[in-house]
């Protein structure tokens, strides 16, 4: 479907340490309820030995991420890398550096399968953290399961949520789109136009919004667009015409393509020709809000899978912004989208991984690392509405409650607080039947 490009391999040395009881470590301290929102936060808070660079035998972790024309998720592993580098610069955990291998792919199954084998057989990774790919879960889920790997990811494909060996910090495009549609229905629209990029998995993604719309007796029109968008004016006109004055346009695109559609609606003067606009999580970035300007204040409503960073002043949020500024804002692996959901996902995945590694007693092996990942339960990430659990479940939708945000003069501000994604989506209902409803994370919005 897409031409192959050169692989990017990124290696970062970082330390991991033992001891769940070590409250000064990255995994536990920033999210601890013992810290108040007024506590001064420095990047050195990410490690147990501020200012002491990590040395020792490395622990290898790896990831696979889509990076191609029209769709790139590299901000996620790049932010995880920034977090790990911060840990490395500040003593790490028990003196063990983590080498973080980043494999990029272009929606080619053979390439993705080869990437997984590269990580295991050549790089000898002990764990997989940060996978964000259009089809990687579909290609590799049985491979990871056969080897006993439990992947901490930000998923997209159905297998990221419907198999035992992946647990994600995000909801993915289906459940995030559910949230955007759910919000629009609550606002009384009489029709929904749901438009998304024409990539593998569109039918799976569309099924969630379709179920919610049918339950509410609201008509829904399903559209797809080739990306990158080449004629944004035509796309915007089609969406608005199909939605009508009392309808909603809901987008599921990465920020660059969502932006060109929204900007087209603005310069065509048709923003107010529908009742509201909505978007799945990728639109939750200051980059998009700043690019749109004040015209879109309180007119675009974005499902936000993670705690809104512009209106949150918690220690975890301060640490995230400090690490992004110091370690993720320049160089070839720059987090280009800046503050927003993608970089928050990478931060959270790295935070969970470090927290899990802190609890290992004895040698770091494939078995011990993956048992630690799977064993994470009710962890206060400081970035999610709910505490995060991996656990032994046949399916995993660990994040199923979130916010809605809206642009406000270059920032994204909260329009709706933590709200359960509707169990009208049968996959949400199935997960809650198996795992229950996670307790709220008290540190996520201080």
N, C-alpha and C positions, 0 to 999 in steps of 0.2 A: 504493500500500500504506500509506503514511504521509502525513499531511497536511504540507504545506510550512510551514516557519516562516521567520522573518526570517533572512537571511544575516548571519553575523558576518564582518566583514573586519578583520583585524588587520595593522597595518603596524609593523614594527620596523626601525630603522636600525642596521646593523652593518657593520663593516669586514671586507674580505677582503684577504689579502696574498700576495705572490709568494714563491717560493723554497722548494723542498723542503728545502734545506739549513738553513733557519732553525729550529734545534732549540728555540728559545724559544717558537714559535708553538703555538696550541691544538691543531692537528692532529697534531703530532709529539711535542711535549715530554711531555705527561702520560703517553703510552703508551710512551715510550722506555725500553728496558731499562737505560739508564744511571742511571735514578732508582731509589733503593731505597725500600722501603715505609716507612722511617722519615723520609723527606724531608718537611719541612713543606710543606704545600700551601695556597695562598691562591687566592681567585677571580682575583686578578690574574695568576695563572699561565696563564690562558686566552688572553692576548694578548701581543704582542711589545713593547708599550710600557705597562707598568703605570701606571694612573692617568691615562693620556692618552686623552681621548675621541676617537673616530674622526671624521674629517671627510674630505670628498672626494666624488667621483662615485660614486653608489650602484650596487651590483649587485643586481638583483632576483631573488629566489628565491620560489617559491610552493609551496603544498600544498593538498590537498583531503582533508577528514576527515569521517567520519560523526559526527553529533551529533543524536540523536533519543531519544525516550522508550524506555528499556530498553537502549539501546546508545549509548555515547559513547566516542570514542577521543581526545578533545581533549587529554588529558594528554600525548599524544605530541608534537604540534606545539607545545604550550605549553612543554614542556621544551626542545625545539629552539630555540624563541624565547628562552628564558632563557639558553641557551648563546650564541646569537648576540648577545644584549644584553651579556653578559659580555665577549665579544670587542670589542664596540663601545666599552665603557667602558675598555678597556685596550689601545688603540692599533690594534686590528684587524690587518689584513694589507695592507701596502703602501698604506694610506690609503684603501681603497675600502670604503664602508659597504654592507652588504647590507640591502635592504628585503625583509622576509619577509611575504608575503601569505598569510593563512589563510582558505580558503573552507570553510564547513561545508555539509553536505548531509544529506538525509533519505531516502536510498535511492530517489531518483527519477532515472531515467536521463536524462531531458531536462535536469533541473537540473544533474546532474553534467557532462554534455557542455557545457552553458553555462558552468559554472565553469571548465572547462579552457580554453575559448575566451577567457573573461574574463582568465585569467592570461596567456595568450599575446598576445592582440590589444590588450588595454587596459593591463594591468600590465606587459607586455613582459618577462616573467620570462625569465631566461637558463637557469635550471635548476629542476628540481622535486625537492623534498626533503621527506620525511616523510609522503607520502600514506598514509593509513590509513582504508580505507573498505570496507564490505561488498561493493560492486559496482563501485567506480571503475575497477579494472583491466579488468574486463569491458567497461565502457563506453568507456574512453579509450585502451586499449592501441594500437589501430591509429592513432589520432590522434597520439599521442606518437611512434610509429615513423615516421609520414609526415613529421614535422617534425625528426626527428633528436634527440629528447630521450631521455636515459637516466635513468630515475627511480630515485632512492635512496628506498626505501619500507619500510614495515612492513605487509606484505601480508596479505590475507585471501582474495580470490577466486582461482580457478585461474590466471587470466592473469597474476597477480602473480608466479607461479613458472614458468609454462609458456610464456613469451614472451621474446624477446631484449632488450627495452627496459626491463625492471624487474629490479632486484636488491634484496633485502630484508635487513635486519639481523635479522629474526625468522624463525621457521619458519612462522608462520601457524597457523591452527586445525587444519588437517589433520595436519601433521607434529608439532606440539606434542601433539595428541591421540594420535598414534602413540606418542610418548614416554611418555605417561601409561599407555597400555594396555600398552606393552612392559614397563614397570616392574611393573605388576600381574601380568602373565603370569610374569615372573621370580620373583615372590613366591608362585607356586603357586595362584592362584585357579582355580576350575573354571568360572566364568561371569563375564561382563562385561556390565554394563548401561551403555551409553553414551548420555548424555542431553545435548542441546544446544539452543540457542535456535532457534526456528523462523523463520529468516531465509533469504534466498536463499543457495544454496550448500551446504545441509545434505547433499545426496547426495554431492557431491565430498568434503566433510570426512569423512563416515562411511566412505568407501571405504578410507581408510588403516587405521583401526582394524579394519575388517572383514577386510582382507587379513592383518593380523598375527594376529588371533584364529583365522582359518581355518588358517593355517600351523601354529599351536600346538595345533590341535584343541580349542580352547576355544569354547564357545557364547557368542554375543554377541547382546544385545537392543538394538535401536536405538530411541531415544525422541526426541521434540522437544517443546519447550514454548513457548507464546507468551510474549513478554516485553513489559513487566515482569511478573514472576511474581505472580499474583493469589492463588493458593491453594498456598502452599509446603508446607503439611502434606500435602496430597494427593499432591503431586509426590514428596516424600521417602518417603512410605509406598509408593507405587507402585515407586519405584526399589529400595527395600530388599526388598520382597516379590519382585520379579523377580530380584534378585541371589541371594538366599538366603544362608545362614550362611557358605558357603565362596566367595562371589562378591565382586566389586568393583563399586562405583558410580563411574563416571568422568564428570565434569562438564565441559562446554565452554560457559561463560557468562562475561560480564563480571563483575567483583567484586561489584557490588550484588546481582545475581540469584543468583550462586553462594552468597553469604553467607546470603540468606534461606532457601535450601534446606538448607544445613548447620545453621543455627540451628533450623530446624524439626525436623530429625532429632535435634538435641540436646534440645529441650524435650519431644519425644515419647518420649525415652528409647530410641531405636533406633539410635544411633550404632554400638553394638557388635553389631548384628544382622547385619552383613556382615563379611567378613574385612578389607576395607580400602576406603578412599575415595581417589579420585584426582581430579586436575583438570588442565586445560591451563594454559598460562602466565598468563592474566589473574589467576588466584588468587594468584600470587606477589607479594603486596604486604603490607607491615606493617599497612596498614589492615585487611585481612581477618584476619590473624593476631591482631591486638589485639582485634578485635571478637569473635572466636571464644573466646578465652581458653584456659586450660590444658586444658580437656576434650579438645581436639583435638590436643594434643601427640603427635606420632608416630602419629597415626591418619589424617591427611590427607597425601597425597603429591602434590606439584605439580611438573609439568614446568616447568623454569626455563630459558628459552631464552638467558638472559644470566647472567653471573656473579653468584652470590648476594651481595647488598650487605652483609648483616648480618655475614657471616663473612669478608669480604675487606677488606684494609687497604692496597690498592695506591694509588699516586699518582693513577691515573685515578679510582678509586672515591672517594677523598677529594675530588677536584675536582668530581666529579658531585654529591656530597652538599653541598659548599660552594656550588656554583652553585644547586642546588635551594633551599637555605636562604635565600640572598640574593636571588635573582631569580625564584624560582618558587613561593614559599610564601604570597604575598598578592596582592591585586588581582583585577581581573575575569578575568585569565587565569591564575589560580592552578592549580598542578598538584594537583588535589584528592586524588588517590590517594597523594601523597607518594612515599616510597621504594618502588620496586617495578619490575616489568618494563616497564610502559608508559612511565614517565619515563626508564628506562634506554634504551629504544628511541629516544626523541627525542634524548637526549644523544648516542647513538652515531651516529645519522643526521647530526646537525649536525657532529659531530667528523669524520666521513668527508668531508662536503662541504667543510669548511674545509681539511682536509688536501689534498683535490684542488685547491682553488682556489690553495693555496700553490704548486703546481707549474706554474701557467700562466705562460708568458713571453709578454709582449705583451698585446694587448687582450683584455678579457673580452667574449666574444660567445657566442651560442647554440652556435656550433660549438666554440669553445675550451673552454667550460665543460663541455659534454657529452662532449667527447673526454676531458677530465680525469676526469669521473665514471666513464666507461667504463674508463678506464685504471688505476683503483685496483687494485693487486695486492698480496696478502699484507700487508695493513695490520694492525698491532697496535692494535686498538681498545682493549684493556684491559677489554673488556666481554663478550667471546665466548670460547668454548673454542678456536675456530680463528681464524687470520688471515683477513681478509675480502678477497674479490676480486669485482669486477664482471665484467669480461672479455667476450669475444666467444663466448658460448655460446647455443645455441637455447633453453635453459631455464636458470633460475637458482634454485638453493636454496643460497645462499651460506652459510647457517647450517644445518648438519645434524648437529651434535653438541652435547649440552648436559647439564645437571644435573637432579637431582631434589631438591626441598627439602621440609621439613615444618615445621609450626608448633612453636615452643618458647617458651612464655610471652611472646607478643607479637612475636616475631621469626620470620623464616624461616631455618632452618639447613639445611645440606647433609646430605641423606640418601644421595646417590650422586653421585660426581664425574663428570667429563666422559665421556659415553657416546655412541657413534654411534647415530643413529636407524636402525632396521633397514632394510636394503635389501630386505626382504620387500615393503615398499611399492614398487611398480614405478616410481613417479616418483622416489624416492630413488635407486634402482638406475640409472635412466636418466641422472640428473644426474651421479652419480659416474663413470659410463662416459665422459661427455663431459669433465668437469672434473677428475676425480681426487679425491683426498682432501686437503683443505687442511692445511698444517702447523699445529701447535698455536700458540696465542698465548701466549708465555711471560710476558706481563705481566698476564694476566687474573685471576690468583689468587695474589697475594703476601701 
